[in-house]
Amino acid sequence: MSSRLLSLDVFRGLTVALMILVNNPGDWGHMYWPLEHATWHGCTPTDLVFPFFLFIVGVSISFSLGNVPGQSSTHGEAVRKILLRGLKLFALGLFLNLFPRFDFSTVRVMGVLQRIACVYVVCSLIFLKMNPRQQVWILLLILVSYFLLLTKIPVPGAGAGNLEPESNLAAWFDRLVLGEAHLWKAVRGVWDPEGVLSTIPAIGNGLSGMLAGYALRRRGNAAKRTVRLAGVGVGLVALGWLWSFWFPLNKSLWTSSYVCFTSGLAMLLLALLYWLIDVRGYRRWARPFEAFGVNAITVFFLSGLVPRILNLFKIGDMGVQTWLFKNGIAPAFTDPYLASLAGALICVGIWWVALAWMYR
């Protein structure tokens, strides 16, 4: 088995392209529902993007560190590199939150890149120190413990089992640890969708990806590997759906049912891409996504930074990006939802051109 899967690069590229699409609508007030997050409980296609990426992080760990656990002499160097990379990712996320005001008194501490950093570091260390069977037990422990925490531990003033936005245990814990001034600004500092406590179950998506990577790295028939991976995926989707009757699917809380459901769907998609691209050799259609896949962190960071820079410059009372949409794209459409989608697609296209040039 090669140390690199083209299907994994394509999966990562698809995920990053969708991430750019949903994060850059022409008009936030006019978005088709699949491109919006669920209001609270529930799961839209957009709610699959982040857990898919964390799953991919786990698969990548399995391939990049696959030979290290058997070489104890290299563990120290591997741990140093893991911690350094995690620190860099966290710092990039913090920089995005600080830019352009750099007000440390109100900076949001957590975020997407910060969660990726935490999941990457924890999963990598688990991979180095534990075998796959032990990793399964850690995954089960995380999912069951988080379920019990959020449903059985009473929150001051709200009681136990409260899963509402402002009064659940994760929100209370984030306010306690980080302080309201350092939470997600869109909800006035009462909770954070990438908070501290909800990062713990997110590790489960990374662990699921590591186990999927282990399954794909095993010797044997490719068809059996694919079927085995797809079978586990179906089982996880079913488990997540059934569990959601007691512990609803919820991205902001990152519920255990959500971990199972999204990890199962990620396994199914990876199995399909692996079979089509790495086994059957149908690769030409996937080339546009390779550029996104091999530059994932770079494009995510820049796609967050560039709009912030553009909107520092004003044309009238509008930032440059908003002005370009209002005056260059929106007038070409009678449907504001279609115009908003067109703006997002153009944004994806611009990044693809830049990445294709870098990738060639």
Buried (B, 14 or more C-beta within 10 A) or exposed (E): BEEEBBBBBBBBBBBBBBBBBBBBBBBEEBBEEEBBBBEEBBBBBBBBBBBBBBBBBBBBBBBBBBEBBEEEEBBEEBBEEBEEBBEEBBEBBBBBBBBEEEEEEBBBBBBBBBBBBBBBBBBBBBBBEBEBEEBBEBBEEBBEEBBEBBBEEEBEEBEEBBBEBBBBBBBBBBBEEBEBEBBBEEBEBBBBBBBBBBBBBBBBBBBBBBBBBBBBBEEEEBEEBBEBBBEBBBEBBEBBBEBBEEBBBBBBBBBBBBBBBBBBBBBBBBBBBBBBBBBEEEBEEBEBBBBBBBBBBBBBBBBBBBBEBBBEEEEEEBBBBBBBBBEEBBEEBEEBBBBBBBBBBBBBEBBBEBBBEEBE
